[in-house]
Amino acid sequence: MPNFINVSVSNGVATVALNRPAAMNALCRELNLELLEAIRAVSTERVLILTGGPKVFAAGADVAAMRDATPLEAYQTSEIGHLVHDTLESLPIPTIAAVNGFALGGGCELAMACDFRIAGESASFALPEVGLGVIPGAGGAKRLIQLVGLSLAREMILLGRRLSGPEAFQAGLCNKCVADSDVIGEASDMAQKLCKRPAVALGLAKRAINASDDSPEIEKLLFSLAFASPDQKEGMSALLEKRKPVFKHE
Ligand code: CO8
């Protein structure tokens, strides 16, 4: 049984909840290892919702554990962060971060590694690392630039600017901002919509999005691979026959 996360699955929707309330879900090594195992384990479900619960998403890497780290230990912290976030990003199923409260440092980086972010109004997104004498260490700078652009990313990283839920939505960091009490419900609604869509095409589209910086050959191959799924024939036939598709997700 994991100590710092809870995992549940219902009708193909996996929910992984960070559960280290005494330290505001600070991402210690053990929590990261549990998260890695859980993410891999739910990769055969249809959708993953990642949440920190109703109060806080995650207040970053564990500063208490990091303060006296040697450069080599710090490298290992960054390495595990990259591994968890890259695994999350490359999962074959869509992922949704349901964010209430603080998403700071590594917590903000973790949310950014998900495909979608639903924020509560009192959410707070920031990369405060420079103020602690370090820098974002789990791929956050690159993901932030992709989401909000270089100008705002510089403000957040170099000046420590925080974004509230509504500001994060306006900036494109979040897909939706809702009342705090509606965050999980909104994430579940999105998960239900995703479950209705053909799983094979979703997985291929996600890979194509992640590989959009790479050679166009990858997109050509992923596009052609979609034609190996019966859902391609069904989706196109349904359109031509003016009926609703019935997908097999195979
Ligand atoms: N690490 C360890 N413990 C933490 C952290 C943290 N990041 N954040 C909060 N806590 C602990 C506090 O020490 C406190 O513990 P205790 O009750 O034992 O004293 C408890 O959580 C509650 O915190 P506060 O009393 O401070 O609560 P407040 O409501 O006053 O403040 C804040 C909440 C604003 C979130 C404040 O705790 C804070 O600023 N925390 C640090 C935020 C931060 O700077 N995060 C960035 C860390 S660096 C980082 O993430 C680098 C990422 C590198 C790669 C990641 C790989 C995984």
Boltz pocket constraint, residues with backbone or C-beta under 6 A from the ligand:
constraints:
  - pocket:
      binder: B
      contacts: [[A, 21], [A, 22], [A, 23], [A, 24], [A, 26], [A, 27], [A, 32], [A, 59], [A, 60], [A, 61], [A, 62], [A, 63], [A, 64], [A, 65], [A, 77], [A, 78], [A, 80], [A, 81], [A, 82], [A, 102], [A, 104], [A, 105], [A, 106], [A, 107], [A, 128], [A, 129], [A, 132], [A, 135], [A, 136], [A, 137], [A, 138]]
      max_distance: 6.0
